[in-house]
Amino acid sequence: MTKPTHADAKKTPKDGVAFFWPLAAATQFAEEGLDFYAKNFKFMSEEVKIHHELRPMLATPNQVLLDLRTMLFRDYSAPGAAGVPTIVDAPYAGHTAMIADYHKGQSLIETLLANGLQRVFLTDWKSATDDMKDLEIDQYLAEINVCIDELGGRVNLVGLCQGGWMSAMYAARFPEKVVSLVLAGSPIDTDAGDGPIKQMVHSYPATFYEDLVSLGGGLMRGELMLRGWKNMQPEQHYVLEHIDLYEHIDDPAYVSKTETFERWYENPIDLPGRWYLQAITQLFRENRLAKGTFIGLGRQLSLANITCPAYLLAGETDDITTKEQVFDAEKYLGTPKPKIVKKLVPGGHIGLFMGARNLKETWPEIACWIAKASLPQQ
């Protein structure tokens, strides 16, 4: 056997592949294993962050003008701002008002401010606590009235989804206080169309919803509603979104976008049980607002009392509020037909309020329409 020389000792793995390949392979497997472990750890850490750590966060600087029982009334106006105030009435349907001020560069509030509206405000609804379980729709209308009186008694109302039927109720109760009314994805005529919400409300007995409230100790728990929304598209929420996150876990832009959405979506809020059952029964099952039989703050409300300019916005593929439920408001409003604008845009429900395309193309147009409607009538 030949004794190894100094030159042999200096050979690299490339020089003696037959000798070194088992070690090289083991090293490669170890490195891949570490990468696999690191990716899994990053993915699991992100899942924990999304579902247990992130909290809703508004994107645009503001100050709390009023701290009421049902909401924080937020003021986005710059010092010295002038003009008729515009209130964005955010949905109170299980998620926070972050949907109206979602992300810098993707915010309805930001869009309105950038397109001619100087005095902009937001109803940031609070999650209901145990002592709020018996609040009714009247208490929410009353506190909207407090906010409007605080601003001088005349405002533009921009109602998003549930915030739309609340705004329509208010405008019917106090028509002299509403200069213009925007109803975006708002179910005004709940008998119209054939969407899944309508089908669900009429398919289950009233006791089903009462049992949900009882299960929540007198509250309609946001966690229960979130579970219901997810179960409408189980594959997407329980499988595909986790696969997508895993596949893009090393993409900072994707992770950041996901975190922003989940700050809003994964943090539902609770609703007063009495308020919820009133909405289910009187609005969605009996359609009292459209029929003119709903009692609000002591008076029977008629949408015919609303005579201000009105803008009706609906999404083509909105399966939460169908376009018929929005556009049929035209049949009931007292607003002259030439002062009603109806617009159907591509996309679904959430995209109406925070979709990039609608924020770029539709909402600047609406802001200009509001500004024009706010001008003194000749």
N, C-alpha and C positions, 0 to 999 in steps of 0.2 A: 504494500500500500504506500502510495506516494505521500510524503509529509506535506501538509499545506504550507504554502509560501506566504510572504508578506503581501504579494500581489493578490493572492486569493482572498485574503482577509479584507481587501479593499473593494471586492466585487459588490455591486448593488443588486437589488432584486431583479432589475431588468437583465443583468448579466446572468443570473441563475434562476430563471423563472421556475424551473422544476423543483428547486429547493424552497423557494420563498412563497409559492402560490397559496399553500394552506394558511400561512400567517396573513397574507394580503387579503384573502377572502374573509377570514375571521375578523380582521380589522374593518373591512367594508361593512360586514353584517352588523358589527358593533356600532359603527357610525350611523347606519341606517336605523338601527334600533333606537339609538339615542334621539335621532331626528323624529322618529315616530312617537316616542315617549313625549318629547318636547311639544309636538303638535297636539297630541292628546291632552296634555296638561294645559296648554294655552286654550284649547277649545273648552275644556271643562271649567276653567277659571272664567272664561267669557260667559258661559252659560249661567254660572252662579252670579256674576255681575249683572247680567241682563234681568234675571228673574228675582233677585233678592237685594240688589244694591242701588241700581239706578232709580232716580226719582224724576218726576216731571220738572221741566225747567223752561221758563219763558225766554224767548230769544231777544226781545227788544227792551231797552231800558224803560222803566216806568216807575210810578209811585202809587201807593195805595191811597186813594182819595177817601174811601169809606170802608170801614171794617164792620160789616153787618153780620147778622146771624147766618144768613144763607150764602153770602159771598164776600169776597174781597173785590171792591169796585176799583179797577185800575185805570190810571190816567197816563196816557202816552203822549200827551201834548207837550210841545216845546214851550218854554217861557214866552209869554207875549202872543201865543197863538190866538187866532181870531176865527170867527165863523160859527155856524150852527154846529153844535156837538154831534158826533156820530158815535153811537153805542153799538158795539158788536156783541150781540146776545149769543154767547157760546152755548153749545148743546149741554143739556143736563140729562144725560142718558147713560151714565156709567163710566165716562171718562172725563178728564180734566179739560180746562180751557186751553191747554197747550196746543190743541188742534188749530186754534186761531192765530197762534204766535209760535210756530213750530220750530223754525231754525233760521238763522241769519241767511238771507238770500232765498228763503222759502217760507215766507210768513205773510199771512193775509193782513195783519196789522201793519207790517212794514210796507206792504204794497199800497194800502190806503194812504198812509202818511206820505209816500213818495209820489202820489198822484193827485195832489190838490186838497186833501182833507187834513186840516191842521189840528183839529181837536178830536182825538180818537180815544175811546174808552172801551173797557172790556169787563164783562161780568165773569169773574173767575169764581165759579160755584164751588162751595165747600162740600166735602164729603159729609153726609149726614151722620150725626152721633145719636146715641140712644135717646137723648132728650129731644131729638128732632123727629122721632118716628111718626108723630101725629100731625106734623105740618101738612098743609094742603096747598094746592095751587094758589089759593088766595094769598098766602103768606109771601110767596115768591113774586106775585104781581105787585103786592104792596111795597116790597123792597125795591123793585124796579122803579116804582113811582117815587120812592124816596130819592133814588139816584137821579132821576130826571128833574125833580124839583131842585135838587142840589145844583144842577147845571143851568137852571133858569127857567125850566118848564117847557122847552121846545127842543126836540132832537130828531135826528135821523136814526132809524132803527135798522140794523142789519142782523136778521135772525138766521142762524145756522141750524138746520135740522130741527130738533126739539125747541131750540131757541127761537125758531121761526113761528111755531104755533103759539109760543108764549108771547112773542112780539105782536102777533096778529090779535091775540086776546087783549093785550094792553092797548093797541091802537083802536080796537072796537070799543073799549071801555073809556078811553080818553082820547078821542080822535083829534081834539084841538091841540094836543101836545106832540103829535107825530107829524113831522114835515115831509118825510118820505119813508117808504117801507121796502126793504129788500128781504125776500123770502128765498133762501137758498137750500135746496134739498129738504124743504119743510112740508110735512104731511098735513095739509089743510083739510082736504076732503079725503078722509081715510077709507071711504067706501069705493073710491075710484081705483082703477087698475086692478092688477091681480098679483101683487108682489108677495113674497114669502112671509113678510111681517103680517100682512092682512090675513093670509091663510092661517098662520099660526094663532093669531088672536081669536079667530072665529072657530078654530078647530078644537081648542082646549076649553074646558069649562072654567067658569070664574073661580071655582075652588082650587084649580091648579095654581093660579097666581096667588091666591090667598095662602096656600100652603107654602109657597116659596117665601112669602113675607114672614110667615110664622117660623119657618126654618131659620130665618135671619134675625129672630128676636124682635120682630116689628119693623125691621129694615129690609129693603131689597138690596142684598149684598152685591157689591160690584164683582166679587170673585165668582159668584154664581152666574151673573150675566156674561162675564168673560168666558166662562166655560161653555155657555150656550152658544156664543158667537163662534168660538173655535169649533164646536161640534157641527156647525153648519158647513165647515170645510175641514174635516178632520185630517185628511191626508196632508194638506198644506201646512197646518199648524203643528201637527204631532210628528210629522216625518220630514217633509221636504224642506221646511225652513231650517231644521237642524242640520240636514245634509248640506244645504247651501252655505250655512255658516262654517261648517267644518271644512268645506272645500275652499272657502275664501278667508280662512282664519289668518293667513299671512298677508292679506291685502288690507292695509290700514284704512283706505278710503271706504271699502265695503263694510268693515267692522264699525267705523264711525257712523256711517249711514244707518246701519242696523241698530246701533245703540240709541241714536236719536229717535227712531221710530218706537223702539221698545220702551223708552222712557215714558212715552205716552201710552202705548197699548197695554203694557204689562202692569200698569198701575191704575186699576179701576177704582172708582169711588162709589160709596154707598148712597142710596136714595131713601127718603122717608117712605115707609110702607104705605101710609095713607095716601100720599102724593102719587105713588106709583100705581096703586089700585084705582085711584080716581082717573088717572090718565088712561090706563088699560080699559076701564069700563066705559067712562063717559066720552072719551075721545076716540079710541080705536074700535071699540065694540059698538057704541051707540052713535058715534059721529056727531056729537052735539054741537061742536063749534061750527061746522059747516051748516048744520040744520038750524042754527040760531037759537038753540035751547040751553046752551051752557050758561050757568050762573057764575059770574065773576065779580068779586067785590060787591056783592049785593044786587047786581043787575043782570038781566038776561042780555047776553052779548049777541049783537048782530054784526056780521062782517060788512053789511051794507052801510054801517056807520063810517066805515073807512073810505075817505074820499081823496086822500093824498096820493101822489104818484107812487106806483108800485112796480117793482122789478121782480120777476119770477124766474129763478134759475134752476135748471134740472139737468141731471146726467143721463146720457143715453142708456148706460148699462147699470144704473143705480138700482140695486136689489134691496136696498133698505127703504128708500122713499122713491116710489116710481114717479115718472114724469107726470102721469095723470093726477096723482095726489097733489102735486105742486101746481100744475097749470089749471086745474079745475077751480082754483081759488078765484080765477077771473069771473066765474059764474056768480060768485057771491059778493065780491067786493063792490062797494059803491063808487069806486074810482072810475071816472069816465074812460072808456076803452082806449082813446088816444094816449092816455097817460099811463097805460099798462104796457110794460115790456116783458115779453116772454122769450127766453133763450135756452136752447137745448145744446149742451156741449158734450164732446166725447168723454167717456170715462165713467167711473162709478161714484159711490157716495163720498168717500174720504177725499178723493181727488178733486171734488168741487171746492174744498176749503184749503187744501194744501198741495194739490198737484201742480208741478212746475209749469205745465202748459197753461192751465187756467189762471195761475198767478201772473203769468207773463202777458196773456192775451185777453182774458175775460175780466178779471177784477180791476185792472186800470180803467177799462171802459165803464165798469160799474161805479168806480170812484168819481169819474168825470160826470156820470149821470147824477150821482148824489149831489155833487157840487152845484150842478146846474139847477137841480130841483130845490136847492137851499137858497137860491137867489130870491130876493124880494119880488113878488108878483107885480107885474105892471098893471 
